[in-house]
Amino acid sequence: MLLDARPRLGSRLRVKVTHVPQEGSLRVGEVVLESDRPFRAATTIEPWMLALLRGFGHGRTAREVYDAARGAGQLPDAFGPEDVATLVAMMIERGYLEVDDLVLEG
């Protein structure tokens, strides 16, 4: 069900990216998602997940976001559709993504 939902970025989402020097250039070292709705939450995610997060909010389903990221080679090989559904559920719960209430009831 969540793979067919059309999540959008949470209205209270904040993304903090820390860059660190590595091999002579700056690389993303840490990505922290924050929100204060429905309650205060902060979650550190893997840097590659930021590319996946950017795919939400364009009217696409979670499955379409996953397929696009998979096709672009942005996901680890072992990260499958079930994993994206679990990630979407966690992000909805913490306010990083939002969906219409009907999706949650259905």
KOLPAPA-81942 format. One line per 3 residues: number of its first residue (from 1); their letters; for each residue x, y, z of N, C-alpha, C, CB. Coordinates in steps of 0.05 Angstrom, whole numbers. Glycine has a CB too. Layout:
NUM	A	X Y Z X Y Z X Y Z X Y Z  ...
END
This chain:
1	MLL	16 -24 0 0 0 0 17 25 0 -19 0 24  38 26 17 55 50 18 71 54 -8 75 47 41  77 33 -23 91 36 -48 74 50 -69 100 9 -59
4	DAR	48 48 -66 29 61 -85 20 89 -75 5 44 -89  28 97 -51 22 123 -40 39 144 -55 26 125 -9  30 169 -53 45 192 -65 54 211 -43 27 207 -86
7	PRL	75 202 -28 85 219 -6 97 245 -16 106 204 11  94 265 0 106 291 -6 124 299 18 85 313 -12  143 316 13 160 325 35 144 338 56 182 344 24
10	GSR	150 332 81 136 343 104 140 373 105 146 331 130  119 387 112 120 417 113 139 427 134 92 428 118  145 411 154 163 420 175 191 405 174 150 414 203
13	LRV	196 392 152 221 378 148 245 397 146 220 360 123  266 391 159 291 405 157 313 384 152 297 423 182  331 389 133 353 371 127 379 385 133 351 360 98
16	KVT	395 374 150 421 385 157 443 367 146 425 389 187  460 378 128 481 363 115 508 373 125 478 364 84  524 355 135 551 362 144 571 351 124 557 351 172
19	HVP	588 369 114 609 360 95 635 357 111 612 381 72  651 338 102 677 333 115 698 330 93 676 307 133  723 338 100 744 335 80 751 305 77 769 350 88
22	QEG	754 296 52 760 268 47 775 267 20 735 250 48  798 256 20 814 253 -4 817 280 -19 802 232 -22  822 301 -5 827 327 -17 803 343 -26 844 323 -40
25	SLR	779 334 -20 755 349 -27 734 346 -5 743 341 -55  713 362 -7 691 359 12 671 338 3 677 387 16  664 321 22 644 300 17 623 302 38 658 272 17
28	VGE	599 292 31 578 291 51 585 271 73 550 283 38  586 280 97 594 263 119 570 253 136 613 277 137  550 271 139 527 264 155 502 279 145 531 270 186
31	VVL	480 265 145 454 277 137 434 272 160 443 266 110  423 293 171 404 291 193 377 303 184 414 304 219  356 287 186 329 297 181 317 306 208 311 275 168
34	ESD	303 329 207 290 339 232 262 348 225 307 362 244  245 345 245 218 355 243 207 360 271 199 336 227  188 378 274 175 382 300 146 375 299 178 411 309
37	RPF	137 361 277 110 351 275 110 323 264 93 369 257  95 305 274 75 308 295 88 311 322 57 284 294  114 305 325 129 310 350 158 315 341 126 285 370
40	RAA	174 324 360 202 330 354 217 304 347 215 346 377  230 304 324 245 280 316 271 289 301 228 262 299  292 273 304 316 277 289 327 249 283 337 294 305
43	TTI	334 245 257 343 219 248 367 223 230 321 204 235  389 209 235 412 209 217 407 187 196 438 204 233  410 195 171 407 176 149 433 174 134 384 185 130
46	EPW	436 152 119 459 149 102 459 170 80 460 120 89  481 181 72 482 202 51 468 194 25 510 209 45  469 169 17 456 161 -8 426 163 -6 464 132 -15
49	MLA	414 163 18 385 165 21 375 192 14 378 158 50  392 212 14 384 240 8 374 241 -21 407 259 12  387 227 -39 379 226 -67 351 214 -69 399 210 -85
52	LLR	345 194 -54 319 181 -54 298 201 -43 319 155 -37  304 214 -21 286 234 -9 279 256 -28 299 246 17  298 265 -44 293 286 -63 272 278 -84 319 294 -78
55	GFG	267 253 -88 248 243 -108 219 246 -99 253 215 -114  214 250 -74 187 253 -64 177 281 -68 185 245 -34  151 284 -70 139 310 -72 133 320 -100 156 330 -58
58	HGR	136 303 -119 131 310 -147 107 295 -158 156 304 -164  90 285 -141 66 271 -149 71 242 -157 54 285 -172  95 233 -152 102 205 -159 96 186 -135 131 202 -167
61	TAR	91 162 -142 87 142 -121 114 134 -109 72 117 -131  114 123 -86 139 113 -73 152 93 -91 134 102 -45  137 76 -105 148 56 -123 162 70 -147 125 38 -134
64	EVY	150 92 -157 162 106 -179 188 120 -170 143 128 -190  189 130 -146 213 142 -135 235 121 -133 207 156 -108  227 98 -122 246 75 -120 256 67 -147 232 52 -106
67	DAA	239 63 -166 247 54 -193 266 74 -206 222 49 -210  260 100 -203 278 120 -215 305 120 -202 265 148 -212  306 118 -175 332 117 -161 347 92 -168 327 119 -130
70	RGA	333 69 -170 346 44 -177 357 46 -205 325 20 -176  342 57 -224 351 61 -251 375 79 -254 329 71 -269  377 99 -236 399 118 -237 424 107 -221 390 145 -225
73	GQL	421 83 -210 443 72 -195 449 86 -168 468 73 -212  429 97 -156 432 112 -131 427 96 -106 414 136 -131  420 70 -109 413 54 -86 433 30 -84 385 43 -89
76	PDA	438 22 -59 454 -3 -56 439 -27 -68 460 -8 -26  454 -46 -77 442 -69 -90 421 -83 -72 463 -89 -98  427 -85 -46 409 -100 -28 384 -85 -20 425 -108 -4
79	FGP	382 -59 -28 359 -43 -19 336 -47 -39 367 -12 -18  315 -61 -30 293 -69 -47 267 -53 -41 288 -98 -45  246 -60 -55 220 -47 -51 210 -48 -23 200 -58 -70
82	EDV	214 -71 -9 205 -74 18 219 -54 37 209 -102 28  245 -50 30 261 -31 46 251 -2 43 291 -33 39  244 5 18 234 32 13 207 36 27 231 38 -17
85	ATL	190 15 28 164 17 41 169 21 71 148 -9 37  188 7 83 195 11 111 205 39 116 215 -10 120  222 49 98 233 75 101 212 97 99 255 80 80
88	VAM	193 93 80 171 112 77 154 113 102 154 105 52  148 89 113 131 88 137 145 103 160 127 58 145  171 99 164 186 113 185 185 143 180 214 102 187
91	MIE	189 151 155 190 180 149 163 193 153 200 184 121  141 178 148 114 189 153 110 192 183 93 171 140  117 171 197 113 171 226 128 194 240 123 144 238
94	RGY	151 201 230 167 223 242 162 250 230 196 216 240  144 252 210 137 277 198 155 287 176 137 298 219  174 270 167 191 278 145 177 276 118 216 260 144
97	LEV	158 258 116 141 256 92 112 258 102 146 230 77  94 267 84 66 269 90 50 255 68 57 299 93  28 244 75 9 232 56 -19 240 64 12 200 55
100	DDL	-38 238 45 -65 244 52 -76 224 72 -83 244 26  -93 232 90 -105 215 110 -118 190 99 -125 230 127  -130 192 75 -143 170 63 -124 147 57 -157 178 38
103	VLE	-99 153 51 -79 133 46 -74 117 71 -53 145 36  -73 130 94 -67 117 119 -91 100 129 -60 137 140  -115 108 122 -139 93 130 -144 69 112 -163 112 129
106	G	-136 71 87 -141 50 67 -125 26 71 -137 60 40
END
